[in-house]
Amino acid sequence: MTELPLYQLVEATIAAPSVHNVQPARWRIAGDALLLFEDMSRRLAVGDPTGNDAAISLGAAAEGLRLAASRGGLTAIESRSALPAATDALRPVARFRFEPEAAIDPLAEWLDQRASWRGSFLPPTEADRTAAAALEADDARVVVEPAALAALANDFDRASYGFTRRRDFRGELRSWMRLGRSHPLWSNDGLNAEAMALSRVEAVGAGLVLGPLFGLLEKLGLARILLAEGSKVERGVAVILFHRPADEGPYESGRHFHRLWLAIERAGFGAAVLAALADDREAAGEISATHNIPSGHRLVSAFRIGRRSGPGYPRARLPLSSVLV
Ligand SMILES: Cc1cc2nc3c(=O)[nH]c(=O)nc-3n(C[C@H](O)[C@H](O)[C@H](O)COP(=O)(O)O)c2cc1C
């Protein structure tokens, strides 16, 4: 292989989802192979102290590589062999070599289009519910009944507030929020107001509620109300509960997470992640029991899905030069 296709493959991985859009994946071209690293400076010390979400994000990036390779008629073969030593800055994750292959992965064409949709959804129709139910899979439980969605909406607001009410969590979250276009990293990483579907006024409000006004608003019992997003869960077509074998590592789960999201995109739905449902132990336990998540599986994440009510928005991403090391 010449170097050019490897650059192109790395470029295609940049679209992969990552927690808070921190984009922890770094790539090195090593002859005919690609090395994947985790950029340790992108770890969320508060929100992700064990690196679980970082690993899911790295698995999603690795799956992006596989799909992009398949688009170019190549199979990406992953191994842990001959990895360089870890440094404080970079943790080596995997090595990929490439072999010719005929079949293009059917999900590959959705790689560049998938994006979080945090805006409102169109009112669901019966046809939408049927299309959503067709996304049911060995690792995806699709919930469409309105009463069950209302309960999940409530669970989500409770779980989410449990994290957000922590000052250190809010501080870290705000450090990844880009609330105005003048923010120097608006187009590069983190969560910008457009990606969060916030108008200018709402973005200013979010900065205040999550920042200096939080203590007062909490005392007044208003913080939870102002931060609640359950209505968006309720008004969607479905919630998809993503569950994987309990003994599977988050990197591997991340590959399947990305694939499920691409399948959601292929079905014409917009999706937003509801990680709090899986990250809050109590919520995850209750939901797993209520929705018959198979024993031996654990809830890894969840999505709310629906038909998008408007156009998309530009992706905020690091340039290729920043992800090559
Ligand atoms: C492990 C993980 C957890 C995530 N948790 C959330 C979440 O709780 N809420 C949310 O809106 N998006 C969540 N996301 C989605 C990311 O914020 C999103 O992928 C990132 O901002 C990049 O934007 P994109 O999906 O539009 O490409 C999560 C993604 C990953 C990989």
The ligand as an SDF file (V2000), in Angstrom:
LIG
                    3D

 31 33  0  0  0  0  0  0  0  0999 V2000
  -18.9820    6.6230   25.2890 C   0  0  0  0  0  0  0  0  0  0  0  0
  -19.8440    7.7260   24.7380 C   0  0  0  0  0  0  0  0  0  0  0  0
  -20.7500    8.3630   25.5730 C   0  0  0  0  0  0  0  0  0  0  0  0
  -21.5710    9.3890   25.0750 C   0  0  0  0  0  0  0  0  0  0  0  0
  -22.4670    9.9930   25.9090 N   0  0  0  0  0  0  0  0  0  0  0  0
  -23.2990   10.9460   25.4170 C   0  0  0  0  0  0  0  0  0  0  0  0
  -24.3110   11.5190   26.2300 C   0  0  0  0  0  0  0  0  0  0  0  0
  -24.4740   11.1700   27.3920 O   0  0  0  0  0  0  0  0  0  0  0  0
  -25.1090   12.4710   25.6930 N   0  0  0  0  0  0  0  0  0  0  0  0
  -24.9680   12.8820   24.3950 C   0  0  0  0  0  0  0  0  0  0  0  0
  -25.7280   13.7390   23.9510 O   0  0  0  0  0  0  0  0  0  0  0  0
  -24.0320   12.3340   23.5860 N   0  0  0  0  0  0  0  0  0  0  0  0
  -23.1960   11.3800   24.0690 C   0  0  0  0  0  0  0  0  0  0  0  0
  -22.2790   10.7880   23.2640 N   0  0  0  0  0  0  0  0  0  0  0  0
  -22.1760   11.2300   21.8630 C   0  0  0  0  0  0  0  0  0  0  0  0
  -20.9990   12.1750   21.6910 C   0  0  0  0  0  0  0  0  0  0  0  0
  -21.1840   13.3670   22.4250 O   0  0  0  0  0  0  0  0  0  0  0  0
  -20.8220   12.4540   20.1860 C   0  0  0  0  0  0  0  0  0  0  0  0
  -20.5320   11.2630   19.5250 O   0  0  0  0  0  0  0  0  0  0  0  0
  -19.7100   13.4560   19.9430 C   0  0  0  0  0  0  0  0  0  0  0  0
  -20.0860   14.7130   20.4370 O   0  0  0  0  0  0  0  0  0  0  0  0
  -19.3990   13.5830   18.4600 C   0  0  0  0  0  0  0  0  0  0  0  0
  -20.5050   14.0660   17.7480 O   0  0  0  0  0  0  0  0  0  0  0  0
  -21.2430   13.2260   16.6280 P   0  0  0  0  0  0  0  0  0  0  0  0
  -21.9070   12.0490   17.2950 O   0  0  0  0  0  0  0  0  0  0  0  0
  -22.2510   14.1840   16.0720 O   0  0  0  0  0  0  0  0  0  0  0  0
  -20.2590   12.7880   15.6130 O   0  0  0  0  0  0  0  0  0  0  0  0
  -21.4640    9.7700   23.7150 C   0  0  0  0  0  0  0  0  0  0  0  0
  -20.5450    9.1130   22.8750 C   0  0  0  0  0  0  0  0  0  0  0  0
  -19.7540    8.0990   23.3750 C   0  0  0  0  0  0  0  0  0  0  0  0
  -18.7940    7.4020   22.4530 C   0  0  0  0  0  0  0  0  0  0  0  0
  1  2  1  0
  2  3  1  0
  2 30  2  0
  3  4  2  0
  4  5  1  0
  4 28  1  0
  5  6  2  0
  6  7  1  0
  6 13  1  0
  7  8  2  0
  7  9  1  0
  9 10  1  0
 10 11  2  0
 10 12  1  0
 12 13  2  0
 13 14  1  0
 14 15  1  0
 14 28  1  0
 15 16  1  0
 16 17  1  0
 16 18  1  0
 18 19  1  0
 18 20  1  0
 20 21  1  0
 20 22  1  0
 22 23  1  0
 23 24  1  0
 24 25  2  0
 24 26  1  0
 24 27  1  0
 28 29  2  0
 29 30  1  0
 30 31  1  0
M  END
$$$$
